[in-house]
Amino acid sequence: MQFVIKAYDGEGMLAKRMEVRPRHLECMIKMSKHVICAGGLLDKDCKMKGSLLVMEFQGREELDEYLAQEPYMLEHVWEKIEIERMNVVIDNGELRSNQMSFN
């Protein structure tokens, strides 16, 4: 299952985000087999205001396990999180062979 995770930082959390970022990136590297793509959401001044992650897990429980140990969650950088299921069709310029059936 693929998921889109939009995580928005709390007000005034940019300094805290930057302090926690090395641990977040370490976590992303450890989770790399689950990461399809990830990056920072930017405000109008091109400053980070949150994160967008497209990740793949066996199910929602596995995603929740990741979130429970994510440094931005543990340090309360992320204030609001939106999670939706996604069907990734093209990955790294290639059509995925394991597409969902919509019949």
C-alpha positions in Angstrom: 0.0 0.0 0.0 1.2 3.4 -0.9 0.5 6.5 1.2 0.8 10.2 0.8 1.7 11.9 4.1 1.4 15.7 4.3 2.8 16.9 7.6 2.6 20.6 8.5 5.0 22.2 11.1 3.6 24.0 14.0 3.8 27.8 14.1 7.4 29.1 14.6 8.9 25.6 14.3 11.5 26.3 11.6 14.4 26.5 14.1 13.3 23.3 15.8 12.8 21.6 12.4 16.4 22.5 11.5 17.7 21.3 14.9 15.9 17.9 14.5 16.5 17.5 10.7 19.7 15.4 11.0 17.8 12.8 13.0 14.9 13.0 10.7 17.2 12.3 7.7 18.8 9.4 9.5 15.4 8.0 10.1 14.5 8.4 6.4 17.7 6.6 5.4 16.8 3.7 7.7 13.3 3.7 6.2 14.6 4.0 2.6 13.0 0.8 1.4 9.6 2.3 2.2 10.3 5.8 0.8 9.1 6.4 -2.8 9.9 10.2 -2.6 10.1 12.8 0.2 10.8 16.5 0.6 10.0 19.7 2.4 6.9 21.7 1.8 7.8 25.4 1.2 6.1 28.6 2.1 5.9 31.7 -0.2 9.4 32.7 1.0 10.8 29.2 0.1 11.2 28.3 3.8 10.3 24.8 5.0 6.8 24.6 6.5 6.3 20.9 6.5 7.0 17.6 4.7 5.5 15.6 1.9 6.3 11.9 1.9 5.1 9.1 -0.5 5.8 5.8 1.2 4.9 2.2 0.8 4.1 -0.2 3.6 2.2 -3.5 4.0 -0.6 -1.6 5.8 -1.6 1.3 7.9 -0.3 -0.4 11.1 3.3 -0.4 9.6 2.9 3.3 8.7 1.8 4.1 12.2 4.8 2.3 13.6 7.1 4.5 11.5 5.3 7.7 12.6 5.6 6.6 16.3 9.4 6.7 15.9 9.7 9.7 13.5 11.9 12.4 15.1 9.6 15.2 13.8 6.7 13.5 15.6 8.7 12.8 18.7 9.9 16.4 18.9 6.5 17.9 18.1 7.7 19.7 14.9 4.8 18.3 12.9 1.5 19.7 14.2 -1.0 18.6 11.6 -0.7 15.4 9.5 -2.9 14.3 6.6 -2.6 10.7 5.3 -4.2 9.3 2.2 -3.9 6.1 0.2 -2.3 6.5 -3.2 -1.8 4.3 -6.2 1.7 5.0 -7.5 1.6 4.4 -11.3 4.9 5.9 -12.4 8.0 5.6 -10.1 11.3 7.1 -11.2 10.2 7.5 -14.8 9.0 3.9 -15.0 5.5 2.5 -15.2 5.0 0.3 -12.1 4.0 -3.3 -12.8 2.0 -3.7 -9.5 -0.8 -1.2 -10.2 -4.1 -1.6 -8.5 -7.1 -2.8 -10.4 -10.0 -0.3 -10.5 -12.6 -2.6 -12.0 
